[in-house]
Amino acid sequence: MSNKYHVKKGDKVVVNTGEWKNREAKILAILPKKDRVVLDIDGLTDEDRRRLGKRTIKKTQQNPNGGMVERNVSCHVSNVTKKED
């Protein structure tokens, strides 16, 4: 049985709680098994990007060089509010 959420992929949201409180973001993906959303936060500074860090990925056909990629922020779906335009 699938969960129904108040937001969907592509929506603009505001983060309510946590480390990224009061930041505006766009939803990149919804992870229904964990009730989380992956966010692309607007206006990250270099300091914020360093706090997020990077992760290593293996070589694949899609990424023939492998290497380091930036992480995205994820938070629980209850911690975001859909932004009214």
VENNORPE-V142668 format. One record per backbone hydrogen bond with DSSP energy under -0.5 kcal/mol. CO is the residue of the C=O (numbers start at 0). NH is the residue of the N-H. If there is no record, write none. Layout:
# VENNORPE-V142668
co: (CO:CO)
nh: (NH:NH)
This chain:
# VENNORPE-V142668
co: (7:10:11:12:13:14:17:19:22:23:24:25:25:26:28:29:30:30:30:34:35:36:36:37:37:38:38:39:40:44:45:46:47:48:52:54:56:62:62:66:68:72:74:75:76:78:78:80)
nh: (10:26:82:24:80:21:20:22:14:41:12:27:39:9:37:31:33:34:35:76:30:38:74:27:28:40:72:25:43:48:49:50:51:52:70:68:66:59:65:56:54:38:36:78:79:15:16:13)
